[in-house]
């Protein structure tokens, strides 16, 4: 019988910095995403991304303009 992984437990452990968010990855987590706070190892953080909506893009631009 195969290994049973609870994806919610894996995610909780990643949020705590105990595991890389990529399921079954045994590498040490080294990088935390500033958007979702999930931890990744160096190899997998390279493929982690968030989809930016037009509203997100507009807000980012507005925030940038406020800093000027």
N, C-alpha and C positions, 0 to 999 in steps of 0.2 A: 504494500500500500504506500502511496506517495505522501509527501509532507504536506500538511494542511497549514496554510498561513492565514491569519486573521488580518486582512488589510487595514482595519481600523487600529489594531494594536501596533502594526508596523508603522503607520502614520504617526501615532502617538509617540512611539519611540524616536521617530525622526524629528518630531517637534521638540523633543527633549535633547536632541543632539546625540542620541545613543546609536542610531543607525542611519545609513544613507537611505534616502527616500526611495531609491530604486529597489523594488522588491527582489529579494534573494542576493543583493549585493552585500558582500562581507567587508568591503573597504571601509576604512575609518572616515566618518563624515568630517569635512574640513571647511565647508562653506555653507553659510546660512543665507537663504534668499531674503532680501530686505522687504519683499512684498508679501510672501506667504509664510515666512519664518520656518520653512522646512529646511532641513540639513541635507547636504549631498556630499559625496566624495568628490575629489578633484575631477575624476573621469566623467561623472554623470552630471555635474553642475554645468558642464559645457553644453548639454542638450536640454537644459531646463529653460523654459520660457513662459511668458504670459502674453495672452492676446490682448492687444490694446484696442479698445473701441474708439470711435471718433470722439465720444464724450471724454474719455480718459485723455486723449491727445489734446483736446481743447483745454481741459483743466490743467494739464502739465504746462502748456504754453502760457496760460494765465498766471500760474504760480511762478513761472520763470520771469514773466514781465513784472510781477510785483517785486521781485528781487533786484531789478535794475534801478 
